[in-house]
Amino acid sequence: MGETASQQAPAARPGGVTIIAVVLVLEALGLLAAAGWYLYGLLTSTPTSLGGAIFTMVFLVVMALWLLVVSYHLARGYRWTRSAALVFQLFVIVIAVPTLSAGIIPVGLALLVPAAAVLLLLFTRPVLAYISRTGDNAKVL
């Protein structure tokens, strides 16, 4: 039987998917840098809450690793990565808006612009076609 257009794998990865994957990797590196900053703070000073500081550091590392996993699987065309990337970008926007409101414009824009770009790219036709294909392909999880 012939395959329908939605079942055929695209010949090449769309540029939007590559941009999203790169932004996710950069965000993961930012989270790892924040975790390193927390570790430095733990080693050089006494935190108000040792448990809270350790939890935050571990949480940042876990989130960074999760973003790296999402980025890798998004680049390979897995369907579940769209929702994971979308939710993370919404959290980034929730942090970016108060940062901008507080007058920390460069940091707020550094958070907001990539997150907005990812949100827009996630809904473009080539990206949707690449990560939403169906069929006998094992990558439809």
C-alpha positions in Angstrom: 0.0 0.0 0.0 1.1 3.5 -0.6 1.8 5.9 2.3 -0.1 9.1 2.8 1.7 12.4 2.9 1.4 12.5 6.7 3.1 9.1 7.0 6.1 9.8 4.9 9.1 11.1 6.8 10.3 14.6 5.6 13.5 14.5 3.6 15.3 17.0 5.9 14.8 18.5 9.3 13.2 21.9 9.0 15.2 24.9 10.1 12.6 25.8 12.8 13.3 22.4 14.5 17.0 23.1 14.5 16.5 26.6 16.0 14.2 25.2 18.7 16.7 22.5 19.5 19.6 25.0 19.8 17.5 27.3 22.0 16.7 24.4 24.3 20.4 23.5 24.5 21.3 27.1 25.3 18.6 27.2 28.0 19.9 24.0 29.5 23.4 25.5 29.6 22.0 28.5 31.3 20.4 26.3 33.9 23.7 24.4 34.4 25.5 27.8 34.9 22.9 28.7 37.5 23.4 25.4 39.2 27.2 26.1 39.2 26.5 29.5 40.8 24.5 27.8 43.5 27.3 25.3 44.1 29.8 28.1 44.3 27.5 29.8 46.8 27.2 26.7 48.9 31.0 26.3 49.0 31.9 29.9 49.8 29.1 31.1 52.2 26.5 29.8 54.5 23.1 29.8 52.9 20.0 30.8 54.9 18.5 27.4 54.1 21.1 24.7 53.2 18.3 22.2 52.2 16.6 24.8 50.0 19.9 25.7 48.3 20.8 22.1 47.7 17.3 21.4 46.4 17.4 24.3 44.0 20.8 23.3 42.7 19.7 19.7 42.1 16.5 20.9 40.5 18.4 23.1 38.1 20.6 20.2 37.1 17.7 17.9 36.6 15.8 20.5 34.5 18.9 21.1 32.4 19.3 17.4 31.7 15.6 17.2 30.9 15.9 20.1 28.4 18.9 18.3 26.8 16.8 15.1 26.4 13.9 17.1 24.9 16.2 18.9 22.5 17.7 15.7 21.3 14.4 14.0 20.8 12.8 17.0 19.2 15.6 17.1 16.6 14.9 13.4 15.9 11.2 14.2 15.4 9.5 12.8 18.5 6.0 14.1 18.9 6.0 14.4 22.8 8.8 17.0 22.7 6.4 19.7 21.4 4.4 19.8 24.7 7.6 19.6 26.8 9.2 22.5 25.0 6.0 24.5 25.1 5.5 24.2 28.8 9.1 25.1 29.6 8.9 28.2 27.4 5.7 29.3 29.2 7.6 29.0 32.5 10.4 31.0 31.1 7.9 33.7 30.0 6.4 33.7 33.6 9.9 34.5 34.9 10.8 37.0 32.1 7.8 39.3 32.5 8.4 40.2 36.2 12.1 40.5 35.4 11.2 43.1 32.8 8.8 44.8 35.2 11.5 45.0 37.8 13.6 47.0 35.3 16.2 44.3 34.6 15.7 44.8 30.8 18.7 42.8 29.4 18.0 39.7 31.4 14.2 39.9 30.8 14.8 40.2 27.1 17.3 37.4 27.1 14.7 35.2 28.6 11.6 36.5 26.7 12.9 36.7 23.1 14.1 33.1 22.7 11.1 31.7 24.5 8.7 33.7 22.3 10.7 32.5 19.2 10.4 28.9 20.3 6.6 29.3 20.9 6.1 30.8 17.5 8.2 28.2 15.7 6.5 25.3 17.5 3.3 26.2 15.6 4.7 26.6 12.1 3.6 24.2 9.5 7.1 22.6 8.8 7.8 22.0 12.5 4.3 20.6 13.0 4.7 18.3 10.0 8.1 17.1 11.2 7.2 16.3 14.8 3.5 15.2 14.3 3.9 12.6 11.6 2.1 9.3 12.1 2.4 5.8 10.7 4.6 2.8 11.3 7.4 5.0 12.4 8.5 4.2 16.0 9.2 7.8 16.7 5.5 8.8 17.3 5.7 8.6 21.0 
